[in-house]
Amino acid sequence: MDLTMDEAVRDLLNRERLAIADLRTVLGKLDAASGDLAELKSALRDLEGLFMLVVVGEYNAGKSTVLNALLGQAVMLEGVTPTTDRITILTYGEQAKETDEGGFLLRREAPLPLLREVAFVDTPGTNAVIKRHQELTERFVPRADLVLFVTSADRPFTESERAFLELIASWGKKIVIVVNKLDILESEADRRQVLEFVTVHAREALGLTPQVFGVSAKQAFRAKQAGDEAGVETSGLRGLERFIAETLQGDERLKLKLLNPLGVAQHVGTVYEQVVRERLALLEGDRRTLEEVDRQLVQFGRDMRREFESYLARVKTALLEVERRGEVFFDDTVRLRKLLVLLDGQRVREAFTAQVIRGADRDIDRAVTEMVDWFVQRNLQLWEDVMAYLAERRQAAEERVIGEVGGRFQYDRQALLNAFNQSAKEVMASYNEEQEGRRLADSLQGAGVQTGLLQAGGLGLGAAVLAFLSGTAFDVTGIAAGLTIAGLGLLVLPRRRRQAKRELHQKMQALRDGLAESLSGQIDAELRRAHEKLTGAILPYTRFVRSELGRLEAAEEELLACQAALRDLKREIEALA
């Protein structure tokens, strides 16, 4: 670009470079694809180059013929099959020569005056059977300062041309449409109809009315070769040439040159606005999923405590039944008529064991064993449920955004989800129900034994209760001691019987309360342990979601600010007089 510009334009240029540099910085934070960053770098570099007019269109539309007609020489090959298989840049040179610059890029020089001011670019035809041709053309479009879109009068504005035109417009390019082969139409009315058709549909695709020129490039080329000025004029080429000449002079050329990198930057920025929105939507879904897992864990704890009460009730019921039988035993045994039995401590203990204890230890141990089995199974089910839920949500998310998010973000997210999945599988594979049951049983038994009433180190809960209850039998063995006067027993025994029943009730109540408190405390501890183990497995991903949400929200704010700055610059450039 000619750098002999006034201070205002130079200021715009500097601000444009800074704005695009800011955008590159933000895109770097988003791990943008190297190709997208290269597009921005290339657009800035092209600011210093020749004005670049890029000719595009479907194969056999006559792009090369249009170029040859504009230049007045057969610089490009022509044919009915795809002949241009690479990007060809035509620039001025004292002598005609051709240089293969690699990467499907060919540079041709020719001593033609028009090429001193503009570089013409011929591109492979789109919508051809050779897919690579279209890919080459699409990749080069961002470098264009002005696009000549060539369509053919025999198949004007096809659906594939509409799609390609919209792609070019998304890069913010100024587009001029050339309807070639106009001479194949027999009447002027037909020609006007085709040009109107193209204009209307191009306006629908672009949202604005583009410049449309109807030409017969082959007729124009032949007329130029023959020096037939009238033939060139009737071919329609002169109108296109005048438009190009006006564009290359003064402010319009400057505007287009300055707008080119802005269009590229806005296009790339828009792509990453969508990327950020998709990532944020994905993470927001993950956040809701993790919140749902937390809710499931809270509900799991509530359900477990509620279900635990039914197992605890069985232990309490067994102890209440012992108390009931104990009261019956005292009512029946502590009587004057059984004085001889009361004087025999061994017989009292045996009767108490047979009539009162009567398998209470087995009932309690059975209830605790079933409690253990229930807890182990429910805990394993929790892991399976959470795994299934996360897998379902992950699948739904992947189906929603597959092929759209990508990059390091998707890799990190997937790696963490896979890590949790693997961790959960390892936990479940190594989950020895029998071993876990023994550990839990030991903790419950130990918690029950250490209530203050059941100090029986090394014993199970049932055995400890049995030892406690058996000890209660000793309390009645001396009830009749000192009863040498039979009449005295009539006064003492009822009082001792009431005392024994009262003490039994107090001890059993304390035992029930103590066991309920200790077993409940142990279950709470086990629930916390299960919760911590599961949340610990998810924690790396939870941290990732929280940190990425914060990082992406900040990046989105910066990106939107960059886009706003680019829009402001575009308005200023378009307002240049």
C-alpha positions in Angstrom: 0.0 0.0 0.0 1.2 3.5 -0.8 2.4 4.9 2.5 2.2 8.6 1.3 -0.9 9.1 3.4 -2.1 11.9 5.6 -1.8 11.7 9.4 -5.4 10.6 10.0 -5.0 7.6 7.7 -1.7 6.7 9.3 -3.4 6.9 12.7 -6.2 4.6 11.4 -3.6 2.1 10.1 -1.7 2.1 13.4 -4.9 1.6 15.4 -5.9 -1.2 13.0 -2.6 -3.0 13.7 -3.0 -2.6 17.4 -6.6 -3.8 17.3 -5.7 -6.9 15.4 -2.7 -7.5 17.7 -5.1 -7.3 20.6 -7.4 -9.8 18.9 -4.4 -12.2 18.3 -3.6 -12.0 22.0 -7.2 -12.9 23.0 -7.3 -15.7 20.5 -4.0 -17.0 21.9 -5.8 -17.4 25.3 -8.5 -19.4 23.5 -5.9 -21.7 21.9 -7.0 -20.6 18.5 -5.9 -22.8 15.5 -2.6 -21.8 14.1 -4.2 -21.4 10.7 -6.6 -18.7 12.1 -3.7 -16.8 13.7 -1.8 -17.1 10.4 -4.8 -15.5 8.6 -4.5 -12.4 10.8 -0.8 -12.2 10.4 -1.1 -12.6 6.6 -3.8 -9.9 6.4 -1.6 -7.4 8.2 1.4 -8.3 6.0 -0.7 -7.8 2.8 -1.4 -4.2 3.9 2.1 -3.4 2.6 1.6 -5.3 -0.6 0.0 -4.6 -4.0 -3.8 -4.2 -4.2 -5.0 -7.8 -4.7 -7.9 -8.5 -7.0 -8.9 -12.1 -6.8 -11.0 -13.8 -9.5 -13.2 -16.7 -8.2 -16.0 -18.8 -9.6 -17.0 -22.3 -10.5 -15.1 -24.2 -13.0 -15.9 -23.4 -16.7 -17.4 -20.1 -15.7 -14.6 -18.4 -17.8 -12.4 -16.9 -15.0 -9.2 -17.3 -16.9 -10.9 -15.9 -20.1 -12.0 -12.8 -18.1 -8.5 -12.3 -16.8 -7.0 -12.6 -20.3 -9.6 -10.2 -21.6 -8.8 -7.6 -18.9 -5.0 -7.9 -19.5 -5.3 -8.1 -23.3 -3.0 -11.1 -23.4 -3.4 -14.9 -23.2 -1.7 -15.1 -19.8 -3.9 -17.9 -18.4 -4.8 -21.2 -19.9 -8.4 -21.8 -20.9 -10.4 -24.9 -21.4 -13.7 -26.7 -20.9 -12.2 -28.9 -18.1 -10.6 -27.6 -14.9 -7.3 -26.1 -16.1 -6.2 -24.0 -13.1 -5.0 -26.4 -10.4 -3.2 -23.8 -8.2 -3.4 -20.2 -7.1 -1.8 -18.1 -9.7 -0.7 -14.5 -8.8 -0.1 -12.2 -11.7 2.2 -9.2 -11.0 4.3 -6.8 -13.0 7.7 -7.8 -14.3 10.0 -6.4 -17.0 10.0 -9.9 -18.7 7.5 -12.7 -18.6 8.4 -15.4 -16.2 6.9 -18.0 -13.9 8.0 -19.0 -10.4 6.6 -22.0 -8.5 6.5 -20.8 -4.9 5.3 -24.1 -3.5 2.2 -24.9 -1.5 0.1 -24.8 -4.8 1.1 -21.2 -5.3 2.4 -20.0 -8.7 3.6 -16.5 -9.4 3.7 -15.1 -13.0 5.2 -11.8 -14.1 4.3 -9.9 -17.2 5.3 -6.5 -18.6 1.7 -5.2 -18.6 1.0 -1.7 -17.3 -2.2 -2.6 -15.3 -0.1 -5.0 -13.2 1.9 -2.1 -11.8 -1.0 -1.1 -9.7 -2.8 -4.4 -9.0 -2.0 -8.0 -8.6 -4.5 -10.3 -10.3 -5.1 -13.7 -8.8 -6.6 -16.6 -10.7 -8.0 -19.4 -8.6 -9.0 -23.0 -9.2 -12.7 -23.4 -10.1 -15.0 -24.3 -7.3 -17.7 -27.1 -7.4 -15.3 -29.2 -9.5 -14.8 -32.9 -9.1 -11.3 -32.1 -7.7 -12.1 -31.2 -4.1 -8.6 -29.7 -3.4 -9.3 -27.0 -6.0 -12.1 -25.6 -4.0 -10.2 -25.8 -0.7 -7.3 -23.9 -2.3 -9.6 -21.1 -3.4 -11.5 -20.9 -0.1 -8.2 -20.6 1.8 -6.9 -17.7 -0.4 -10.1 -15.6 -0.3 -9.1 -13.9 3.0 -6.1 -12.2 1.2 -8.3 -10.5 -1.4 -8.8 -6.7 -1.4 -11.5 -7.0 -4.1 -13.2 -10.2 -5.4 -14.4 -10.6 -8.9 -17.0 -13.4 -8.7 -17.5 -14.9 -12.2 -20.6 -16.8 -13.1 -21.8 -18.0 -16.5 -24.9 -16.8 -18.3 -25.8 -20.4 -19.2 -26.2 -21.4 -15.5 -26.3 -18.1 -13.6 -26.2 -18.1 -9.8 -26.5 -21.8 -8.9 -27.1 -22.9 -5.3 -23.4 -23.8 -4.9 -22.5 -20.3 -6.1 -24.8 -18.8 -3.5 -23.1 -20.8 -0.7 -19.6 -19.8 -2.0 -20.7 -16.1 -2.3 -21.9 -16.1 1.3 -18.6 -17.6 2.4 -16.7 -14.8 0.7 -19.0 -12.2 2.3 -18.3 -13.6 5.7 -14.7 -12.4 5.4 -16.0 -8.9 4.9 -14.9 -8.7 1.2 -16.1 -6.3 -1.4 -17.6 -8.4 -4.2 -18.1 -7.5 -7.8 -20.1 -10.0 -9.9 -19.2 -10.7 -13.5 -21.8 -12.6 -15.6 -19.7 -14.1 -18.4 -20.7 -15.6 -21.7 -23.5 -13.1 -22.2 -23.1 -13.5 -26.0 -24.8 -17.0 -25.8 -28.1 -15.3 -25.1 -29.9 -14.4 -28.3 -31.8 -11.2 -27.3 -31.2 -8.1 -25.2 -34.3 -9.0 -23.2 -32.7 -12.4 -22.3 -29.5 -10.6 -21.2 -31.4 -8.1 -19.1 -33.4 -10.9 -17.5 -30.3 -12.9 -16.6 -28.5 -9.8 -15.1 -31.6 -9.0 -13.1 -31.9 -12.6 -11.9 -28.3 -12.5 -10.7 -28.7 -9.1 -9.0 -31.8 -10.1 -7.1 -30.4 -13.4 -5.8 -27.0 -11.9 -5.0 -28.8 -9.2 -3.0 -30.7 -11.9 -1.1 -27.4 -13.7 -0.3 -25.3 -10.6 0.6 -27.9 -8.3 2.2 -26.8 -5.5 -0.2 -26.9 -4.9 -3.9 -23.5 -5.6 -5.5 -22.1 -4.3 -8.7 -23.0 -6.7 -11.5 -21.4 -6.6 -15.0 -22.4 -8.6 -18.0 -19.6 -9.4 -20.3 -18.5 -11.7 -23.2 -14.9 -12.2 -22.2 -14.0 -14.3 -25.3 -15.5 -11.6 -27.6 -13.6 -8.9 -25.7 -10.3 -10.7 -25.9 -10.7 -11.3 -29.7 -11.7 -7.7 -30.2 -8.6 -6.4 -28.3 -6.4 -8.7 -30.3 -7.9 -7.3 -33.5 -7.8 -3.7 -32.3 -11.6 -3.6 -32.6 -12.6 -0.9 -30.0 -16.3 -1.2 -30.9 -16.2 -4.9 -30.4 -14.6 -4.4 -26.9 -17.3 -1.9 -26.0 -20.2 -4.2 -27.1 -18.6 -7.1 -25.2 -19.4 -5.2 -21.9 -15.8 -5.4 -20.8 -15.2 -1.6 -20.8 -17.7 -1.1 -18.0 -15.8 -3.6 -15.8 -12.5 -2.0 -16.7 -13.7 1.5 -15.8 -15.0 0.2 -12.5 -11.6 -1.4 -11.7 -9.8 1.8 -12.8 -11.9 3.9 -10.5 -11.5 1.5 -7.7 -7.7 1.6 -8.0 -7.6 5.4 -7.7 -7.8 7.5 -4.6 -9.9 6.8 -1.5 -11.7 3.7 -2.7 -8.5 1.8 -3.1 -7.3 3.0 0.3 -10.5 2.0 1.9 -10.5 -1.5 0.5 -6.9 -2.0 1.4 -7.6 -0.9 5.0 -10.8 -2.9 5.2 -9.3 -6.1 4.1 -7.5 -7.0 7.4 -10.5 -5.7 9.4 -12.8 -8.1 7.5 -10.4 -11.0 8.1 -10.2 -10.1 11.8 -13.9 -9.7 12.2 -14.5 -13.0 10.5 -12.0 -14.9 12.7 -13.3 -13.0 15.8 -16.9 -14.1 14.9 -15.8 -17.7 14.6 -14.3 -17.6 18.1 -17.3 -15.8 19.5 -19.2 -18.9 18.5 -16.5 -21.1 19.9 -16.6 -19.3 23.2 -20.4 -19.5 23.3 -20.2 -23.3 22.7 -17.6 -23.8 25.3 -19.4 -21.8 27.9 -22.7 -23.6 27.1 -20.8 -26.9 27.4 -19.3 -25.9 30.7 -22.6 -24.5 32.0 -24.1 -27.9 31.2 -21.2 -29.5 33.1 -21.7 -27.2 36.0 -25.4 -28.1 36.2 -24.4 -31.8 36.0 -22.0 -31.4 38.9 -24.6 -29.6 40.9 -27.0 -32.5 40.1 -24.4 -34.9 41.3 -24.1 -32.9 44.6 -27.9 -33.0 44.9 -27.8 -36.8 44.4 -25.2 -37.1 47.1 -27.2 -35.0 49.5 -30.3 -37.0 48.7 -28.3 -40.2 49.0 -27.3 -39.2 52.5 -30.9 -38.4 53.5 -32.2 -41.7 52.1 -29.4 -43.7 53.8 -30.2 -42.1 57.2 -33.9 -42.7 56.7 -33.3 -46.4 55.7 -30.7 -46.8 58.5 -33.5 -46.0 61.1 -35.3 -49.2 60.1 -32.1 -51.3 60.9 -31.6 -49.4 64.1 -35.2 -50.0 65.0 -34.6 -53.7 64.8 -31.7 -53.4 67.3 -33.9 -51.3 69.6 -36.8 -53.8 69.2 -34.5 -56.7 70.3 -33.5 -54.7 73.4 -37.1 -53.7 74.1 -38.1 -57.3 73.9 -35.3 -58.2 76.4 -36.6 -55.5 78.7 -40.2 -56.8 78.4 -39.1 -60.4 79.2 -36.9 -59.1 82.0 -40.0 -57.5 83.7 -41.9 -60.7 83.3 -39.0 -62.6 84.8 -38.8 -60.3 87.8 -42.5 -60.4 88.3 -42.5 -64.2 88.3 -39.2 -64.8 90.1 -38.9 -62.2 92.8 -41.6 -63.7 95.0 -41.6 -65.3 98.4 -42.7 -68.6 97.1 -39.5 -68.7 95.0 -37.3 -67.8 98.0 -35.2 -70.9 97.7 -34.6 -70.2 94.0 -33.5 -66.7 94.8 -31.0 -68.0 97.3 -29.4 -70.0 94.5 -27.5 -67.5 92.4 -26.5 -70.0 89.8 -30.1 -71.1 89.2 -31.2 -67.4 88.9 -28.5 -66.7 86.3 -29.4 -69.7 84.3 -33.1 -68.9 84.4 -32.4 -65.2 83.5 -30.3 -66.3 80.5 -32.9 -68.8 79.3 -36.0 -66.7 79.8 -34.8 -63.1 79.2 -31.7 -63.0 77.0 -32.8 -65.9 74.8 -30.9 -65.2 71.6 -31.0 -61.4 71.8 -27.3 -61.3 70.8 -28.0 -63.3 67.7 -30.9 -60.9 66.8 -28.7 -57.9 67.2 -25.8 -59.4 65.2 -28.2 -60.4 62.4 -29.6 -56.8 62.3 -26.1 -55.4 62.2 -25.0 -57.8 59.5 -27.9 -56.9 57.3 -27.2 -53.2 58.0 -23.7 -53.7 56.7 -24.8 -55.6 53.6 -27.4 -52.8 52.9 -24.8 -50.0 53.2 -22.2 -51.8 51.1 -24.6 -52.4 48.3 -26.1 -48.9 48.4 -22.6 -47.3 48.3 -21.7 -49.4 45.3 -24.9 -48.5 43.6 -24.2 -44.8 44.2 -20.9 -45.1 42.2 -22.7 -46.9 39.4 -25.6 -44.3 39.3 -23.2 -41.3 39.3 -21.1 -43.0 36.5 -24.1 -43.7 34.4 -25.4 -40.2 34.9 -22.1 -38.5 34.0 -21.7 -40.8 31.0 -25.2 -40.0 29.8 -24.7 -36.2 30.2 -21.2 -36.4 28.5 -22.7 -38.3 25.5 -25.5 -35.7 25.2 -23.0 -32.9 25.3 -20.6 -34.5 22.7 -23.5 -35.1 20.3 -24.5 -31.5 20.7 -21.1 -29.9 19.9 -19.1 -32.6 18.2 -16.8 -31.0 15.6 -17.4 -27.5 16.9 -15.5 -27.0 20.1 -12.2 -28.9 19.7 -8.8 -27.7 20.6 -6.9 -28.0 23.9 -10.1 -27.2 25.8 -11.9 -30.2 24.5 -8.8 -32.4 25.0 -8.4 -31.3 28.7 -12.1 -31.7 29.4 -12.2 -35.1 27.8 -9.1 -36.2 29.6 -10.5 -35.3 33.0 -13.8 -37.0 32.3 -11.9 -40.1 31.2 -9.8 -39.9 34.3 -12.8 -39.9 36.5 -14.4 -42.7 34.5 -11.2 -44.8 34.8 -10.9 -44.0 38.5 -14.5 -45.0 39.1 -14.1 -48.2 37.1 -11.0 -49.0 39.2 -12.8 -48.3 42.4 -15.7 -50.6 41.4 -13.4 -53.3 40.1 -11.4 -53.4 43.3 -14.5 -53.1 45.5 -14.4 -56.2 47.6 -17.8 -56.4 49.1 -16.8 -59.0 51.6 -13.8 -57.1 52.8 -15.6 -53.8 52.8 -18.4 -55.5 54.8 -16.0 -56.8 57.4 -14.4 -53.3 57.7 -17.8 -51.6 58.1 -19.0 -54.3 60.5 -15.9 -53.9 62.7 -16.5 -50.1 62.8 -20.1 -50.5 63.7 -19.4 -53.2 66.3 -16.6 -51.1 67.8 -18.7 -48.0 67.9 -21.5 -49.9 69.7 -19.2 -51.6 72.2 -17.6 -48.3 73.2 -20.8 -46.7 74.4 -19.7 -46.5 78.0 -22.1 -49.3 79.0 -20.6 -52.0 76.8 -16.9 -51.9 77.7 -16.0 -55.3 76.1 -12.8 -54.9 74.1 -12.4 -57.5 71.4 -16.1 -58.6 71.5 -18.7 -58.2 68.8 -21.8 -56.0 69.4 -24.0 -59.0 70.1 -21.5 -60.6 72.4 -21.0 -57.3 74.3 -24.7 -57.0 74.7 -24.9 -60.6 75.9 -22.2 -59.9 78.5 -24.0 -56.8 79.6 -27.3 -58.6 80.0 -25.7 -61.6 81.7 -24.3 -59.2 84.2 -27.8 -58.0 85.0 -28.6 -61.5 86.2 -26.1 -60.9 89.1 -28.2 -58.0 90.3 -31.0 -60.4 91.4 -28.9 -63.2 92.9 -28.7 -61.5 96.3 -32.2 -60.3 96.5 -33.2 -62.8 99.3 -29.9 -62.5 101.2 -30.6 -61.8 104.9 -34.3 -62.9 104.6 -34.2 -65.1 107.7 -37.6 -64.1 108.9 -40.2 -65.2 106.4 -42.5 -62.4 107.3 -39.9 -59.8 106.5 -39.9 -61.0 102.9 -43.5 -59.9 102.5 -42.3 -56.3 102.9 -38.9 -56.4 101.3 -39.5 -58.5 98.1 -42.1 -56.2 96.4 -39.8 -53.2 96.9 -36.8 -55.2 95.6 -38.8 -56.3 92.6 -39.8 -52.8 91.7 -36.2 -51.7 92.2 -35.0 -54.4 89.9 -37.5 -53.6 87.2 -36.7 -49.9 87.4 -33.0 -50.5 87.2 -33.4 -52.8 84.3 -35.5 -50.2 82.4 -32.9 -47.5 83.1 -30.1 -49.6 82.0 -31.9 -50.8 78.8 -33.0 -47.3 78.0 -29.4 -46.1 78.4 -28.2 -49.0 76.3 -30.7 -48.2 73.5 -29.9 -44.5 73.5 -26.2 -45.2 73.6 -26.3 -47.7 70.8 -28.5 -45.4 68.7 -26.1 -42.5 69.2 -22.9 -44.5 68.5 -24.3 -46.4 65.5 -25.8 -43.2 64.0 -22.5 -41.4 64.5 -20.7 -44.3 62.8 -23.1 -44.3 59.9 -22.7 -40.6 59.5 -18.9 -41.1 59.4 -19.2 -43.8 56.8 -21.5 -41.6 54.7 -19.0 -38.7 54.9 -16.2 -41.1 53.9 -18.2 -42.3 50.9 -19.1 -38.7 49.9 -15.5 -37.6 50.2 -14.2 -40.5 48.1 -16.7 -39.8 45.3 -16.2 -36.1 45.3 -12.5 -36.6 45.5 -12.6 -38.6 42.3 -14.6 -35.8 40.5 -12.6 -33.0 42.1 -10.1 -32.4 39.3 -12.9 -32.0 36.8 -14.9 -29.8 39.2 -11.9 -27.5 39.5 -11.5 -27.5 35.7 -15.1 -26.5 35.1 -14.9 -23.7 37.7 -11.6 -22.3 36.4 -12.5 -22.6 32.7 -15.9 -20.9 33.3 -14.0 -17.9 34.9 -11.3 -17.9 32.2 -13.7 -18.1 29.3 -16.1 -15.5 30.7 -13.1 -13.1 31.0 -11.9 -14.0 27.4 -15.4 -13.5 26.0 -15.5 -10.0 27.5 -12.1 -9.2 25.9 -13.2 -10.7 22.6 -16.4 -8.7 22.5 -14.3 -5.6 23.3 -12.0 -6.4 20.4 -14.9 -6.9 18.0 -16.4 -3.6 19.1 -13.1 -1.8 18.4 -12.9 -3.4 14.9 -16.4 -2.3 14.1 -15.6 1.3 15.2 -12.5 1.2 12.9 -14.5 -0.1 10.0 -17.0 2.8 10.4 -14.2 5.3 10.4 -12.5 3.8 7.4 -15.8 3.7 5.4 -16.3 7.3 6.3 -13.0 8.4 4.7 -13.6 11.1 2.1 
